[in-house]
Amino acid sequence: MKIIKAPDTNWTRKHTCANCTAELEVEKGDVKYRYHSGDQRDPSYETWTATCPICKTDFNVPESSLPKAVQVEIKKRAPDNGPYGGGGYFDR
C-alpha cells in the first residue's frame, strides 16, 4: 500500500510546573498514556501525563492538546494498555 500523505506527528507543548515553576517544553516522547478500566458504576477513561524532570511531579497533558496522530503514536508504545490490557504506565 502506498502512503499518499502521512500525518504530522511533530508535537510540543509549553508547560510551567506548578510545583517548582520550571518552564518545560513537553514532546510526544515525554507523554505517558494510561487506560483506566471502569465498571457499570464508573465508566472507563484515559489519562495523558508527563513528569517534570526537576521535581519529578506528574502533571496532566490535556487530551485536546494532542493531535489524533500523536495520540496513536503514544498508544503504540503501550500495546498492552488498551481496554483489555494490563494497565499501568508504559515508557517504551
Backbone as numpy.savetxt, mean C-alpha at the origin, in Angstrom:
# Nx Ny Nz CAx CAy CAz Cx Cy Cz
0.76 -11.87 -26.76 -0.08 -10.70 -26.76 0.81 -9.46 -26.76
0.43 -8.47 -27.51 1.18 -7.21 -27.56 0.61 -6.21 -26.57
1.50 -5.49 -25.95 1.07 -4.39 -25.08 1.08 -3.12 -25.91
-0.06 -2.51 -26.06 -0.15 -1.29 -26.87 0.29 -0.08 -26.06
-0.20 0.00 -24.82 0.20 1.10 -23.94 0.17 0.61 -22.50
1.31 0.63 -21.86 1.39 0.21 -20.46 1.03 1.38 -19.55
0.34 1.11 -18.45 0.00 2.20 -17.53 1.25 2.72 -16.82
1.21 3.99 -16.47 2.31 4.61 -15.75 2.25 4.18 -14.29
3.31 3.56 -13.82 3.34 3.11 -12.42 4.36 3.88 -11.59
4.87 4.97 -12.10 5.74 5.83 -11.30 4.83 6.69 -10.42
5.03 6.58 -9.10 4.16 7.28 -8.16 4.97 7.69 -6.95
4.77 8.91 -6.51 5.34 9.40 -5.25 4.31 10.27 -4.57
4.47 10.42 -3.27 3.56 11.27 -2.50 4.35 11.88 -1.36
4.16 13.15 -1.14 4.84 13.83 -0.03 4.02 13.62 1.25
4.74 13.40 2.36 4.09 13.17 3.64 4.96 13.77 4.74
4.32 14.39 5.72 5.02 14.87 6.91 4.64 13.97 8.07
5.63 13.37 8.69 5.38 12.45 9.80 4.79 13.22 10.98
3.68 12.71 11.50 3.02 13.36 12.63 3.80 13.19 13.92
4.66 12.18 13.99 5.41 11.89 15.21 6.70 12.70 15.31
7.52 12.65 14.25 8.84 13.31 14.32 8.95 14.51 13.37
7.91 14.84 12.66 7.80 15.97 11.71 8.79 15.90 10.54
9.30 14.71 10.24 10.18 14.55 9.08 9.36 14.70 7.80
9.94 15.36 6.80 9.28 15.47 5.50 9.75 14.31 4.63
8.81 13.51 4.16 9.13 12.29 3.44 8.53 12.31 2.03
9.17 11.57 1.14 8.60 11.32 -0.18 8.39 9.81 -0.27
7.14 9.40 -0.26 6.78 7.98 -0.26 6.74 7.50 -1.71
7.37 6.36 -1.97 7.35 5.74 -3.30 6.56 4.44 -3.20
6.19 3.88 -4.35 5.35 2.68 -4.33 6.03 1.51 -3.61
7.34 1.43 -3.63 8.05 0.36 -2.94 7.99 0.47 -1.42
7.60 1.64 -0.92 7.50 1.86 0.53 6.13 1.47 1.08
5.15 1.31 0.21 3.77 1.08 0.64 3.53 -0.40 0.88
2.90 -0.71 2.02 2.55 -2.09 2.37 1.03 -2.22 2.26
0.60 -3.31 1.68 -0.82 -3.60 1.51 -1.23 -4.67 2.51
-2.41 -4.50 3.08 -2.94 -5.53 3.97 -4.43 -5.68 3.75
-4.86 -6.92 3.62 -6.27 -7.24 3.48 -6.76 -7.76 4.83
-7.81 -7.14 5.35 -8.39 -7.55 6.62 -9.71 -8.25 6.31
-9.75 -9.55 6.56 -10.98 -10.29 6.27 -12.03 -9.97 7.33
-13.27 -9.98 6.91 -14.36 -9.68 7.82 -15.24 -10.90 8.03
-16.39 -10.66 8.62 -17.39 -11.69 8.77 -18.76 -11.05 8.56
-19.82 -11.71 8.95 -21.15 -11.18 8.68 -21.44 -9.89 9.44
-20.73 -9.63 10.52 -20.96 -8.41 11.30 -20.05 -7.27 10.88
-18.88 -7.61 10.38 -17.86 -6.60 10.09 -17.33 -6.86 8.68
-17.56 -5.97 7.73 -17.11 -6.25 6.36 -15.58 -6.22 6.24
-15.09 -6.88 5.20 -13.65 -6.89 4.96 -13.21 -5.52 4.43
-11.92 -5.22 4.59 -11.39 -3.96 4.09 -9.89 -4.10 3.84
-9.34 -3.12 3.13 -7.92 -3.10 2.78 -7.28 -1.88 3.42
-5.99 -1.99 3.77 -5.24 -0.82 4.24 -3.95 -0.70 3.45
-3.50 0.51 3.28 -2.26 0.84 2.60 -1.46 1.68 3.58
-0.29 1.21 4.00 0.50 1.93 4.99 1.96 2.03 4.55
2.67 2.94 5.19 4.12 3.09 5.02 4.70 3.38 6.40
6.01 3.25 6.54 6.68 3.45 7.82 7.70 4.57 7.70
7.69 5.48 8.66 8.68 6.55 8.70 10.05 5.93 8.97
11.06 6.22 8.15 12.37 5.62 8.36 13.12 6.17 9.58
12.67 7.29 10.10 13.35 7.91 11.24 12.81 7.39 12.56
11.49 7.50 12.76 10.91 7.11 14.05 10.17 5.77 14.01
10.12 5.14 12.84 9.50 3.81 12.66 8.00 3.80 12.94
7.32 4.95 12.82 5.88 5.02 13.00 5.17 4.70 11.69
4.16 3.83 11.75 3.36 3.53 10.56 2.34 4.63 10.34
2.09 4.95 9.08 1.05 5.93 8.75 0.28 5.42 7.54
-0.98 5.82 7.47 -1.84 5.40 6.37 -1.55 6.18 5.10
-1.61 5.48 3.98 -1.53 6.10 2.67 -2.94 6.01 2.09
-3.59 7.15 1.81 -4.97 7.08 1.32 -5.06 6.30 0.00
-6.03 5.39 -0.04 -6.23 4.59 -1.25 -6.52 5.48 -2.45
-7.19 6.60 -2.21 -7.53 7.51 -3.30 -6.30 8.16 -3.92
-5.17 8.16 -3.20 -3.95 8.76 -3.76 -3.15 7.77 -4.59
-3.52 6.49 -4.53 -2.81 5.45 -5.28 -3.54 5.14 -6.59
-2.92 5.40 -7.73 -3.55 5.02 -8.99 -3.78 3.51 -9.05
-4.79 3.08 -9.78 -5.15 1.67 -9.84 -3.97 0.79 -10.28
-3.19 1.24 -11.26 -2.05 0.45 -11.75 -1.00 0.27 -10.65
-0.82 1.27 -9.79 0.13 1.17 -8.68 -0.40 0.21 -7.62
-1.71 0.25 -7.35 -2.31 -0.69 -6.40 -2.09 -2.13 -6.86
-2.26 -2.38 -8.15 -2.07 -3.72 -8.69 -0.62 -4.18 -8.49
0.34 -3.30 -8.74 1.76 -3.66 -8.55 2.08 -3.94 -7.09
1.53 -3.16 -6.18 1.78 -3.39 -4.76 1.16 -4.72 -4.33
-0.04 -5.00 -4.80 -0.70 -6.27 -4.45 0.06 -7.46 -5.02
0.74 -7.29 -6.14 1.52 -8.39 -6.73 2.64 -8.82 -5.80
3.18 -7.89 -5.01 4.24 -8.22 -4.05 3.70 -9.04 -2.90
2.38 -9.07 -2.73 1.77 -9.79 -1.61 0.75 -10.80 -2.15
1.20 -11.81 -2.88 0.24 -12.72 -3.51 -0.58 -13.55 -2.53
-0.09 -13.77 -1.31 -0.83 -14.57 -0.34 -1.76 -13.73 0.51
-1.88 -12.45 0.19 -2.60 -11.53 1.05 -3.92 -11.08 0.43
-4.63 -12.00 -0.19 -5.91 -11.66 -0.80 -7.06 -12.10 0.07
-8.26 -12.07 -0.47 -9.43 -12.44 0.31 -9.37 -13.85 0.90
-8.61 -14.75 0.29 -8.53 -16.11 0.81 -7.12 -16.47 1.26
-6.25 -15.45 1.42 -4.86 -15.69 1.77 -4.59 -15.60 3.26
-3.30 -15.51 3.57 -2.89 -15.57 4.96 -3.04 -14.30 5.75
-2.92 -13.13 5.14 -2.99 -11.89 5.89 -1.63 -11.48 6.40
-1.54 -10.31 6.99 -0.28 -9.81 7.51 0.40 -8.89 6.53
1.46 -8.25 6.96 2.20 -7.35 6.09 3.20 -8.12 5.27
3.39 -7.72 4.04 4.35 -8.35 3.15 5.23 -7.26 2.58
6.51 -7.47 2.56 7.45 -6.51 2.00 8.43 -7.27 1.13
8.01 -7.58 -0.08 8.84 -8.38 -0.97 9.45 -7.54 -2.05
